[in-house]
Amino acid sequence: MLPVAVPFLCLQPLVENAVRHGLESKNGVGRIAIVAEDAGAECHISVEDDGLGMDPERLRRILAGDVSAESGVGLANVDERLRQVYGDEYGLVVETAEGAGTKVNIRVPKYHPGVSAR
């Protein structure tokens, strides 16, 4: 999956969110897993933490762009960037619940006109 081009600033904000919002306030040791898998014509990437998780309704508001300053805009920006580059079917899919960690899933086509690894 290394040759697959991912739009600029799509993975870094997800990892930063996992650290800041998922693990920073968690007691004990936390874990973040970043996985990229071959899925035919697509690459499936996930960033998963075993941190605090969040209320799914709050997540919905964040992705809709209805956030306060302390919530940040990283998830909404990444979702918007993916949709702008690849189309609406390529936005983020997030699995979370309070106390259950968070898993952010990204699908990207392996090859897409105008997107390169340069």
Secondary structure, DSSP 8 states (H G I E B T S, - for coil): -TT----TTSSHHHHHHIIIIIITTSSS---EEEEEEEETTEEEEEEEE-S----HHHHHHHHTT---GGG-SHHHHHHHHHHHHH-GGGS-EEEE-TTS-EEEEEEEESSBTTB---
